[in-house]
Amino acid sequence: HNPNPLGVNLSRMEFDIYLDDEKSGSATQTSSTSIGANSDFEIPLRINIPLSGNDAAKHLLRIKKHLKQSGYINYKLDGKMYFSIAGAEIGVPFTYEDRMTN
């Protein structure tokens, strides 16, 4: 939600991805999104989690097992959003947590 009386442009995001409290990757979102004044907004994300190496494969198997047993996976995005305002870019820290279900 943008509680401000002015609209802003989200120019990019940089964040780490955690699945069940374990860091699973990092991402940079570079597509720009206009956010209106005093409005709710959604940000479409495309996230790729590398699956190479033994640690990644073990992590993926743990996630798959947990999803099968419990029907959900907790995830967290932790990083910075960068807004373009009057020609300047301002970085704002954010954390978003939710649950994915199968």
C-alpha positions as CSV (number, residue, x, y, z in Angstrom):
1,H,0.0,0.0,0.0
2,N,1.3,3.5,-0.9
3,P,-0.1,5.8,1.9
4,N,1.5,8.9,0.4
5,P,-0.3,11.7,-1.4
6,L,2.1,11.3,-4.4
7,G,2.6,8.5,-6.8
8,V,6.0,6.9,-7.2
9,N,7.8,4.6,-9.6
10,L,9.3,1.4,-8.3
11,S,12.4,1.1,-10.4
12,R,13.9,-2.1,-9.1
13,M,14.1,-4.6,-6.2
14,E,16.9,-6.6,-4.8
15,F,16.2,-9.3,-2.3
16,D,17.1,-12.7,-0.8
17,I,14.7,-15.6,-0.9
18,Y,14.2,-17.9,2.1
19,L,12.2,-21.1,2.0
20,D,11.4,-22.5,5.5
21,D,13.9,-20.1,7.0
22,E,16.8,-21.3,4.8
23,K,18.3,-18.9,2.2
24,S,17.5,-20.4,-1.2
25,G,18.6,-17.7,-3.5
26,S,18.7,-14.0,-4.5
27,A,16.9,-12.0,-7.1
28,T,16.9,-8.6,-8.8
29,Q,13.7,-7.3,-10.3
30,T,14.3,-4.6,-12.8
31,S,11.0,-4.0,-14.5
32,S,9.5,-0.7,-13.4
33,T,6.1,-0.4,-11.8
34,S,4.0,2.8,-11.4
35,I,2.4,3.1,-8.0
36,G,-0.5,5.6,-7.6
37,A,-1.0,7.9,-4.7
38,N,-2.9,6.5,-1.7
39,S,-3.4,3.1,-3.5
40,D,-2.9,-0.6,-3.1
41,F,-0.6,-2.2,-5.7
42,E,0.8,-5.6,-6.7
43,I,4.3,-6.3,-7.9
44,P,4.7,-9.3,-10.3
45,L,7.9,-11.2,-9.5
46,R,9.8,-13.8,-11.5
47,I,12.2,-15.7,-9.3
48,N,14.7,-18.3,-10.3
49,I,16.3,-20.5,-7.7
50,P,19.5,-22.3,-8.8
51,L,19.3,-26.1,-8.5
52,S,22.9,-26.9,-9.2
53,G,25.3,-28.5,-6.7
54,N,24.7,-31.0,-3.9
55,D,23.5,-28.5,-1.3
56,A,20.8,-27.1,-3.6
57,A,19.6,-30.6,-4.5
58,K,19.5,-31.6,-0.8
59,H,17.6,-28.3,0.0
60,L,15.1,-29.0,-2.8
61,L,14.5,-32.5,-1.5
62,R,13.8,-31.2,2.1
63,I,11.4,-28.6,0.7
64,K,9.6,-31.2,-1.4
65,K,9.3,-33.6,1.6
66,H,8.0,-30.8,3.8
67,L,5.5,-29.7,1.2
68,K,4.2,-33.2,0.8
69,Q,3.9,-33.8,4.5
70,S,2.4,-30.5,5.6
71,G,0.9,-29.1,2.4
72,Y,2.7,-25.8,2.7
73,I,6.1,-24.0,2.6
74,N,6.8,-20.7,4.4
75,Y,8.7,-18.2,2.4
76,K,10.3,-14.8,3.0
77,L,11.6,-12.1,0.7
78,D,14.1,-9.7,2.4
79,G,15.8,-6.8,0.6
80,K,15.3,-3.3,-0.7
81,M,12.9,-1.6,-3.0
82,Y,14.2,1.3,-5.1
83,F,11.8,4.2,-5.9
84,S,12.4,7.0,-8.4
85,I,11.1,10.2,-7.0
86,A,11.7,13.6,-8.6
87,G,14.8,12.2,-10.4
88,A,16.4,10.6,-7.4
89,E,16.4,6.9,-6.4
90,I,15.6,6.1,-2.8
91,G,16.2,2.6,-1.4
92,V,13.7,1.3,1.2
93,P,14.2,-1.9,3.1
94,F,11.4,-4.5,3.1
95,T,10.5,-7.9,4.4
96,Y,7.6,-9.9,3.1
97,E,6.6,-13.3,4.5
98,D,3.8,-15.7,3.4
99,R,3.0,-19.3,2.9
100,M,2.8,-21.3,-0.4
101,T,0.4,-24.2,-0.5
102,N,0.4,-27.1,-2.9
